[in-house]
Amino acid sequence: MRVLVTYGSKRGGTAGIAERIARTLVERGFQADARPSSEVESVDAYDAVVVGGALYSSRWHRAARRFIKHHSEALRTRPVWLFSSGPLDDSAAGGDIPPVEQVQRLMERIGARGHITFGGRLLPDAKGFIASKMARHRAGDWRDPRLIQAWAEGLADALRSVEAGARPGGAPEVTAGLH
Ligand SMILES: Cc1cc2nc3c(=O)[nH]c(=O)nc-3n(C[C@H](O)[C@H](O)[C@H](O)COP(=O)(O)O)c2cc1C
């Protein structure tokens, strides 16, 4: 199964999360590519898709939004999961912050199977008028590697179920040697 993990990221934090998810999927035996949403022209080569967006003023990064709108027809026929990355505190530690309204609408548009909000990252030397001001008080890395890993492992399990369901008869594959 080939999985696309695509992301809209302004300052690299969300890209790092996407790469970690893709790495976990590869470790679990999937083919997985982490790619910026702005560079993906087609999802035809992929059986499943994960889309992540950085949150800015309660909106997803434009590239992630555009990706979903542009490929919504193809995404509706594939299993898709979304993640957001944002909070610059430990509020995402439980993994239960719901998607912002805009992302909720995108989820409905494509029938996405799930969503999680991960903590974000803001570097102390962040560029940009507002970001540099924010960084004076709120710089830090709130991306929790264990939460990301655990979510990606759950995703791998879900993909295995999709794989099993897609086989003729829907029955899980019987591994040679069990007889
Ligand atoms: C100007 C600005 C606005 C932000 N707005 C939000 C927000 O509305 N909600 C949120 O959870 N995080 C917000 N954040 C935090 C970012 O989402 C966080 O830094 C994220 O990791 C950025 O991802 P990126 O490095 O991939 O661009 C904001 C950060 C900045 C600099």
The ligand as a Gaussian input file, in Angstrom:
#p B3LYP/6-31G(d) Opt

LIG

0 1
 C        1.016000      34.442000      13.390000
 C        0.740000      33.104000      13.976000
 C       -0.573000      32.696000      14.185000
 C       -0.855000      31.443000      14.750000
 N       -2.151000      31.059000      14.945000
 C       -2.414000      29.847000      15.518000
 C       -3.764000      29.422000      15.742000
 O       -4.729000      30.099000      15.406000
 N       -3.964000      28.227000      16.351000
 C       -2.924000      27.421000      16.734000
 O       -3.159000      26.354000      17.296000
 N       -1.631000      27.785000      16.505000
 C       -1.360000      28.977000      15.916000
 N       -0.058000      29.347000      15.681000
 C        1.031000      28.423000      15.970000
 C        1.462000      27.681000      14.688000
 O        0.415000      26.911000      14.221000
 C        2.658000      26.787000      15.003000
 O        3.776000      27.606000      15.171000
 C        2.878000      25.751000      13.917000
 O        3.760000      24.740000      14.380000
 C        3.430000      26.364000      12.647000
 O        3.672000      25.377000      11.696000
 P        4.771000      25.514000      10.569000
 O        6.106000      25.620000      11.258000
 O        4.638000      24.265000       9.801000
 O        4.444000      26.718000       9.756000
 C        0.224000      30.586000      15.103000
 C        1.559000      30.999000      14.892000
 C        1.820000      32.223000      14.334000
 C        3.246000      32.610000      14.102000

